[in-house]
Amino acid sequence: MDDGDDIVMRSWTGTIIGPLNCVHEGRIYQLKLVCDKDYPDKPPAVRFHSRINLACVHPDTGVVEADKLPTLREWRREYTMEHLLTQLKKEMAAPHNRRLPQPPEGTFFFHHQ
């Protein structure tokens, strides 16, 4: 959780360690998940902080585009943030993403506050 004083627990930081046997292997990716008042009926907003090149991630903002990730597009109330992170990790290893050239490790998307 990002803010220990946030009693509604809306903002979270997630970490994904890149899966084996692909360009993401051993990399550590940080992302932010924000649950609005409609969560868990609606999915959280997800944005990578670490730079990554994935088909479902906007290349300039790091936002995971819901229409390009089945887990977000077909969200179900019983899905959890853990399920979402697991699906993103599987997406990294998918044939269309596993060999995409990646930005230098340790670089981040710039976010306006």
C-alpha positions in Angstrom: 0.0 0.0 0.0 1.3 3.5 -0.9 -0.1 5.4 2.0 -0.5 3.8 5.4 -3.1 6.4 6.4 -5.3 5.6 3.4 -8.2 3.9 5.2 -9.9 3.0 1.9 -6.7 1.3 0.6 -7.0 2.7 -3.0 -3.4 3.2 -4.0 -0.9 0.2 -4.2 2.6 -0.4 -5.5 3.2 -3.7 -7.2 6.4 -5.5 -8.3 6.9 -8.0 -11.0 10.1 -10.0 -11.5 10.5 -10.7 -15.2 9.8 -14.3 -16.2 12.5 -16.7 -17.3 13.6 -17.3 -20.9 12.7 -14.0 -22.3 14.0 -10.4 -22.5 12.4 -9.6 -19.1 14.3 -12.4 -17.3 15.6 -11.1 -13.9 14.4 -7.5 -14.4 12.3 -6.0 -11.6 9.4 -3.9 -12.7 7.5 -1.5 -10.4 3.9 -0.5 -11.1 1.1 1.4 -9.5 -2.4 0.1 -9.1 -5.2 2.5 -8.1 -8.6 1.2 -7.1 -11.4 3.7 -7.4 -14.7 3.5 -5.5 -16.1 0.9 -7.9 -13.4 -1.7 -7.2 -13.7 -4.7 -7.1 -16.6 -4.4 -9.5 -14.4 -2.5 -11.9 -10.7 -3.1 -12.4 -7.9 -1.0 -10.9 -6.1 1.5 -13.1 -2.6 0.1 -13.7 0.5 2.0 -14.7 4.1 0.8 -15.0 6.7 3.1 -13.2 9.6 1.1 -14.7 10.0 1.5 -18.4 8.8 -1.5 -20.4 7.9 -2.4 -23.9 4.8 -4.5 -24.0 1.9 -4.6 -26.5 -0.6 -3.7 -23.7 1.4 -0.8 -22.2 1.2 2.7 -23.7 4.8 3.5 -24.8 4.8 7.1 -23.5 2.8 6.9 -20.2 3.3 3.3 -19.0 -0.5 2.9 -18.6 -1.7 -0.6 -19.1 -4.4 -0.3 -21.7 -7.5 -2.2 -20.6 -8.7 -3.0 -24.1 -5.3 -4.7 -24.9 -5.1 -6.9 -21.8 -7.9 -9.6 -21.5 -7.8 -9.6 -17.7 -8.7 -5.9 -17.6 -11.0 -5.9 -20.6 -13.0 -8.9 -19.2 -12.6 -8.0 -15.5 -14.6 -10.1 -13.0 -15.4 -9.1 -9.4 -13.5 -12.2 -8.1 -10.2 -11.2 -9.7 -7.6 -9.8 -7.3 -4.6 -7.5 -7.7 -2.4 -10.6 -7.4 -4.3 -12.3 -10.3 -3.7 -9.1 -12.4 0.0 -9.0 -11.6 0.3 -12.7 -12.5 -1.4 -12.1 -15.8 0.9 -9.2 -16.6 3.9 -11.5 -15.9 2.4 -14.1 -18.3 1.9 -11.4 -20.9 5.7 -10.6 -20.7 6.4 -14.2 -21.6 3.8 -14.4 -24.4 5.2 -14.9 -27.9 4.3 -11.4 -29.1 6.2 -9.8 -26.2 9.0 -12.1 -25.1 11.6 -10.8 -27.5 10.6 -7.1 -27.9 13.6 -4.8 -27.4 13.4 -3.2 -24.0 14.5 0.2 -22.6 17.6 0.2 -20.4 17.0 -1.4 -17.1 16.5 1.1 -14.2 14.7 3.7 -16.4 11.3 5.0 -15.6 8.3 6.6 -17.2 7.9 10.3 -16.3 4.6 11.0 -14.7 3.0 14.4 -14.1 1.5 14.8 -10.7 
